[in-house]
Amino acid sequence: MTRAQLVGVLIGLAIVAALTVLRANDPQLLRFAREITFDEYQRLAPRPFEDLPVRVVDIDEASLREFGQWPWPRDRLAALVNRLSEMGAAVIAFDILFAEPDRLSPRTVVRDVPGIEPALLQRLPDNDEIFAGAIAGKPVVLGFGLSNEGSYRPPIKAGFAFTGESPFDAPPRLTAATPLRPEFEASAAGLGHISLNPDSPSAVVRAVPLLLSDGEQLYPNLALEALRVAQGASTYLLAGATDVPDTITHIKIGDFNVPVTAAGELWLYVSEDRAERYVSAGRVLAASGGPPDVGAAVEGSIVFVGTSAAGLLDIRTTALGHNVPGVSLHAQTVEQILSGRFLSRPDWADGLEILSIAVAGSLLVMLTTFVSPGVALACGLLITGFALAASWIAFLYAGLLFDPLAPILAGLVTHFAATAYRFLVTDRERRVVRRAFGQYLSPSLLYRIEHTHNALRLGGDDRELTIMFVDVRNFTEISERLAPTEVVGFLNTLLDALSRDVIENEGTLDKFIGDSIMAFWNAPVDVAGHPSKAVRAALAMRETLARLNDKDAFGFGAEQRVAIGIGIHTGLACVGNMGAEAHFNYSAVGDAVNVAARIEAACKEVGFDILVSETTAKLAGRCALLEAGALGLKGKSTRTRLFGVVGDESFAASDAFAELLEVHRRLVDALRARSTDSRRILGVVKLKASALAPGLSDFYRRISRRGDHFIDEPTAKDAAGE
């Protein structure tokens, strides 16, 4: 691990730790995003509507048109109670506050009339007494609201039993309630609060508090109390976590066991707002007992009385994004309990999500640092897909709410932060490598250099290289016939094509010297079998040049073909970055480089386009080679034995080349022995060579004049390097 990588890992892990702490603190923005995610789940798969015995008697616009504006006098509400009771309603729950005296009561209306006799006033009907008498002895549940003033607490109509410690501090707080008329309190079978989301800053109702607490007593909500009265139950049984104080896990009401949050809230799993859920209050109050379908809908049902009329300000927003009457959410709460289709967010969900941020974030930091941002991104996408799929499946099949968004967002932040650091710091050296070598190396070699520490340090190393020099024949003559721009075009076409053969065979392009190319193998990184790869590159250049000539790529016409000479030598050289810290070239120097250059120059004398040294020939594998003699190269005290490259391994294995090689060896032996038989053998070998490779004609035409090159002992002239 490099220092830059270590710093990158530490920075990445610090970011992961910060994101983990942020999620543990659970700021409002993350909670909002989590709630939006759960809303989307409900929109994709809402709770199916079922025809359960729950109805809303709706004081709708039609009812107000028929019976007058709201508020109705309470004798009319008494008539509504009586009618619903006659129809067989199991419970009648009012989502309406009865905090003030009925101002439309006849006794109230005439009370302030001057001269009214008290006896006459007492004989006038009182709507509050009528309503209290109507609900007395009937399964009627009244609602109360929350207040910021006073200290009123409604009476409790049911008992509470606990398994474990009493969880009075778990539910939302009830500081004060809106007072109910005393006669209503006494006559009602049950009392429940009607607040749907008292502590939530959101307008969307997602969780309904089934209980409120003042620290000493618990108060059920309207839906819970309606369900209790419908079953004739007298007690709520509350279960809490044994290892966590002041929590509630379940509430048992008669035959129903309801899973709740630690604060006693029910995650509301809503269904579409269907017309089948509603019955118009006007139809219930219709003469002659109302239509038959109304009686069938009400019979045996838990009935909630409320209003959907515009202007009465009881419209709420559900997780589905629908605006519905508040009373319908009380009905949906009971429907959800009756259907047994609950949503729950386990107590350990927060811990799991925090842990997933820490683990996934750390994994992404390691992958981004040590593998590649692409692999890290792919893994991040897999983690994202898994988180989304797991969260969705848990919701769909188990009603469990797990937040996939926080781990995904944390993973994105971690990945892009680690990627940015790697790009700006860790990969800076690799970008320098690409700028220096991108045009001169094959992608595989470039990748290996990028992952080699200190690949671009200034200085050189002694290592075995295979060096190649390539030169264009008769370039001076060609350039004299062309304009300067045409010369440039010719060189670009030729050198670009030839350099590709070097790169494709894992060579390093050192430099272009006018019409020449210098390349080498086995640096900056090791290249296995580098002599044979250099020879294959030379053979590829021969074929490339033939194709360019055949299609007249240079525009010289079919009568003039471009030729090249290639010299290859394997030996020890110093290779590295040479120059200044700010401006350097990667190159090789040494005697082996000079030998390769001299071998390329010898191609003219030998009359062959590819020559290799004896060292390269021994290491190049089973290529088709012909001995070309030992030449005195400039600057060398001894002669250098050279070989002409005829073809690759498959060519060397052919019967035709085997025959040529046999005759060639006889010719070489005759030249070494200064035998007069060499002329006869030369004639034979020329015939075989012309049939096998036309390019050998010039080689054999000159070989008779170079008999001294095949004599083992160098002459004085050879030793002088002339």
Disulfide bonds with the S-S distance in Angstrom:
none
